[in-house]
């Protein structure tokens, strides 16, 4: 089976992490986020993937070459963003399969543990044009919802509403019949959610919903990115691409964690990163060459490459860009983002009074 992997977005919700690195290439539990998708795709029977690239397109081939994690890879770029449908149509020119073959469509910012083989099986049994993975959420009012009939056939795509008719939402993984992709206009900006899927339904084409509510996460925000990495390290979601066994922490080659440091909660300590004695790091992502000094506390945060946290500083739900420095005694909380190269002097920012 072939697949198209949509990786063209700029990842603006994750800045400053994505200023220098596309979101799908951000280190997540020790490897690029896409490594987990490639390994899971291979385990699901995918043999070849076409990357639909745009933002920093050259970095994807440099990272993975023409084969990785058991999958052959090809790359197709967009000169201008074409939307989800336009990107799929543009990348389809690199497919080699026949018109009736299934093509898996994956989004480069979704971490999912659902059964892809079962989704493909339903697609083929129903002779569907498209089969969507749908997941159930507690609060569907935050999403567009996707109602289905008793036989699993999708009946509509509904915009966000305070009174949704179902708790089923589009989980962003599709199986297209190859010929159905060809119905998408070429060289045009097209949304599959707003245009392609509703058009197929209104034309009488079979659009199926595969409902499975296992692990699913959109990693498009810093909070979700940290959670995804943490869940992979802890083993909440298994991944064949993990560079170590599940546990309280993942320390990569060259990382240094002092015996007196507390590092747990699914934390990743990247290559060359240092956590000094007396420091506490919980549920966080420390990228390569980052540094946490003695007495500092880092929780649910991301330290980009070369970022440094001084003695006694506190970070809770914070993102530090490449080379950012937080001086001693600072207290950063509540989604604060520090841009690359910024240096905060000692006790420059606090959320509470001194003890």
Phi, psi and omega in degrees: 000144175257160179218156170245131181247116184275111185226030187270348186291159181273348177063041185297330180292344182257007177296144014271004182300327187263011177296319183251348185224128175300146183309316182292348180259000179297135178299124183227112186055043170093347179223166176303142182309319182296335179302321179295321179291318180296316181295319179290323177298316178300318179294339181266004176102005178280131182251340183212136181232135173257121177278125173264100190251163174205287181292123181048050187302324185295338184288335183288313179293325177296328182281324190239343180066210184262001176199134179203143177052037176082007185238134172285142186235143172226162187225131176228128184251156175255134174288323175230144179303133186245008184077174183296315181292316179297323179294319178297314181297319181295317181288336184297340179296343179264000178286154180241358187280170180279170186296334182261001182282151176282142175234122180277133177247123182241143174265136186283010177231020180246128174253115187222143176251016185287164186274097182295321180300320179292324177296316179294321179298316177298317179303313182288323179295327181271357185051046187279154170283319178215143172232124184257141168282123176246140176237155181260134181234158181290325182235083182289350180296342180276356184228165163287143182248159188230095178285150177229156176279177182300331180271006179091000181284133180288132183256340182191163169240115187251139178289170178303137180210147178290349180230069182295149183273349179206158176263012178273131178234160177290120184266001169084016174236123186235151167245115178259142160290137185307320182292334179290329176297325182291348177280347178283130181301142178279149171059029178232154175282117184224137173256123178294326183289320185265338185238302188296306183296312177301324179294318178297317180297314182294335179278353180094002178294154180276115175241116186256155174244123175261108186265117175212125186249047172280205181297131178205132183207129169272115187269028187283352178244160178304318180299315181290324178299314178298317180298317181299314178298315180300315182295325177292317180295317181288343181089011175301322170237125179281144176219129177295346182271355182301131181275013179195175179283151177300148179177189182291335178208157175236112179252117182280166181305130180092351176286149179232114177246115183295148181305329182270008179269150173254113181228111185203192176072025179085024180287142170253130176248111188286174181301129179077359178285152184230132172238116185280163177302140180087352177276154177233124179230119185232128173055040187236172179238112177254112181279177191302140175065015174281167189214132176236118187278168180304140177078354179280155176233126180233122183226134174050042186231168176236127172252114180287181186303125176075005178290149185227138178241122186280171182303135175074359179288154179234126175237126179222107182071046188237151174239124174254127177287174181307127174072008178292147182233126176252112184291169182304143172080357176288153178227108183245132183217177163059046173081015178300138177236127180251122187287160183306138174079353180287139179238117177268123178291168182306139177047038180284325182227129175220149176256356179217162180288158176296146176289000000 
